[in-house]
Amino acid sequence: MARRVLSLILAQLNMNFAISHSRYYYLKKRQRLWEPVLIALAIGSLAATLGVGIYKAASYYYSTSAAIGQGAVTLTLGILLAQVLVAILGFVLVIAVFYFSNDLGILIPLPLRPAEVLAGKFAVILANEYVGLAVFVIPVLVAYGVHAGVSGVPYVLSSVLVFLALPVVPLIIAAVPAILLMRVAGLSRRKDTLAMIGGFLFVAVVVLFQFLVQTKAPGIGEEAEFLAKMLAGANSLVDVVGARFPPSIWATRALAGAGTLQGLYSLVLFLGAGVLAFVALLVIGDRVFYQGVLGGFEAGARRGARPTGKVQEAARYPSRSPVASLALVEMKLFTRTPVYVLNGFTGFVMFPVMFVAMFFAKRDPQIARLWDAFLSAPGLAAVGALVIGAYFFVLAAMSSIPFTAFSREGKRHIWIQRALPASGRTVALGKAVAAEIMIVLGAIPGVAVLEYVVRLPLASVATGIVLGIISSFTLCISGVLFDMWRPMLNWTDPQKAVKSNLNVVAGMLIGLAVIAVLGGAASLFVKFGLPAWSVVAGIGGVLIAILAAEMKLLGALADRMWGALEG
Amino acid sequence: MSEVSLLRLEGVSKTYRGATKPAVDNLSLEVRAGEIFGFLGPNGAGKTTTIKMVVGLLRPDRGTIVANGHDVAVDPVAAKADTGYVPDNPDLYDRLTGIEYLNLVADVFGVPQAERKRRIGELLGMFELGPAVGDIIQSYSHGMKQKLALTGALLHDPAVFILDEPMVGLDPRASRLFKDMMRSHCEKGHTVFFSTHILEVAERLCDRVGIINRGRLIACGTVEELRERRKQADETLEDIFLELTEPGEAK
């Protein structure tokens, strides 16, 4: 059994990281050799920049918290934050990998137990999590190790073990409800809708949980307020922060006490929790995993077996322009694919929940101070319009919708639009319009909650929405063009098109850079005494100029790129 | 059959990145109005590559392709507007319904509302797909997807109809209907260009055939002409094909 599971895991990892595929194209056929070098350089420099930033932040956090004998809380917060992220993103990954993988039709007929297939799929998710976590967690572990003066070898060994076990429990916390949800959803004809609703509920719950935990942690410079809690002894804050999720306390103690009996005991507890959770997942999975998958297959088949006769009469034949038709189809395809919705719309749900949580957390001194500062800012109405405009933009950058517009077609479907008599400009515009409509609709709940909390004047909200529509459309156009230039068409599972796509990272970076530049410029102008509304008008003008330039670029480049796209 | 050429390939070559040998090598052929042209060749001979270049999915390294008077490289949109294409494995958008897919195709090809309603009704009726057209494509069988792709490709009544292995997945009744439809399509002065492995179909249906091997066109003409050239009056198309494409024989 162990051998076949190992073989399955290796095959799954091979496909996930495209090992044989890369070996064939890069080493054997020696095609596009610059590509892996460029990708490695880009990822390496991005990871190094992020890593150094996190290391510095962790070091600073350590120095302030260690001054009051609470240094280990740096580890707790780092670990807890990483685990919350794993749980939030893990739910989507679990549903995508467990239930929407294209290889399920191959794996299920094999003489494997459901738990074995589940173990193989779980290994894939775990491997993906390690890649992301390495950038976020290792700098924290290094920062603590360097500054806390821990003993070398035991700390390194404990760090490796804690790092390896770190995503297991949160992933299983995400996986168990996902499996149970899909078991129930599999019985329904609305399987995809149920999966999406369940996914968003889970995200909302985890965001609220994270928020509650976060309000227990000291911000930099806020340590005095926590003095009372610390009287119990050194690193007692670890218990306060980690009380809602004990594994983070065990991991902290395993690292802070590396080489001691207390550390070893905590390490055993932490690893034991991971093993127990994994066994529980396999036991539950063995009973219900296939039922959820097969239920999905049956739901699809039932649709096909519907009584015949009336459908054709009900068929409609609306005539639309090519751009409108392409945009409509794009939206239908996106919103009917749970993996895309769970990835692309997470921000649409997460931010409103955060705004609600902030509203209820006003009693917290840190948050209250932030609110006071915001609400009493000079020219709040103008600042509010800018914030709303920026909100649309951030959603567009985070959503992955424009930056995967062509990648989502994949090798399987790209031929459909390529064979149609539509120019590259028409196709790109259709995709950009679709992305824009989804982002604007997704931004409305957040704006509504924000308006309820802040009570901005109507003119401010309206200006903000107009700014937001323009700003997000600039990103939609650039995202679609970027993805048209280098689409990731080689994927077997749709989740890869959005999850393992570097274009999404590029989108986030472009979004961050633009927000930093425009936001910095706006605050500088306000500081220099420029009227706040004139800054809004200025930003609006810049955005319109960018949009006009992008439309020119679209006209100049899209047809050429569309022609060069071979699929 | 007319002398007007609806599809013309001149000196077309394509070598994939990293490959040492061309997939298609200096290919020239012409398909006339009213003609059904069968494109034959063993696996990996270059049939699909040629077809993909004709419909604009791949760019040739050299040569010219003209579809209904439009150079595919110079005016791809006009060329595609006069072309209908069905790939060998029509992977359609699984999460659209059949009618949603057909409406997309009709919108982009600019088929007017009344015309599309008539054509869709006609074609779906012919392929007996009408009752399923409101269901999502995911629930279709392979044959149903094939029929839907054929319907989409014929909606605008294309002058040049290109098909890659069209018979795969069709049941005998649909296959027969489809062959009749190909003939009636050509009778309107259009042309059908299709690749196939089913040599009996090619022999019975095609006005002319072209045989491609290792990227090069090694024979082209009516089956009768090919027999005459080989001076073997009793040879079937299968015999001719097997002898011409025998492994190890560079023609």
Interface residues (C-beta under 8 A of the other chain):
Chain A: Y25 K29 R30 Q31 R32 G300 A301 R303 G304 R306 T308 G309 V311 Q312 A314 A315 R316 Y317 P318 S319 R320 S321 P322 A324 S325 L326 V329 K332 L333 R336 T337 R412 H413 W415 I416 R418 A419 L420 P421 A422 S423 G563 A564 E566 G567
Chain B: R17 G18 A19 V55 G56 L57 L58 R59 P76 V77 A78 K80 A81 T83 Y85 P87 D91 L92 Y93 R95 L96 I99 E100 N103 L104 V105 A106 D107 V108 F109 G110 P112 Q113 R116 K117 I120 G121 L124 G130 P131 A132 V133 G134 D135 I136 Q138 S139 Y140 S141
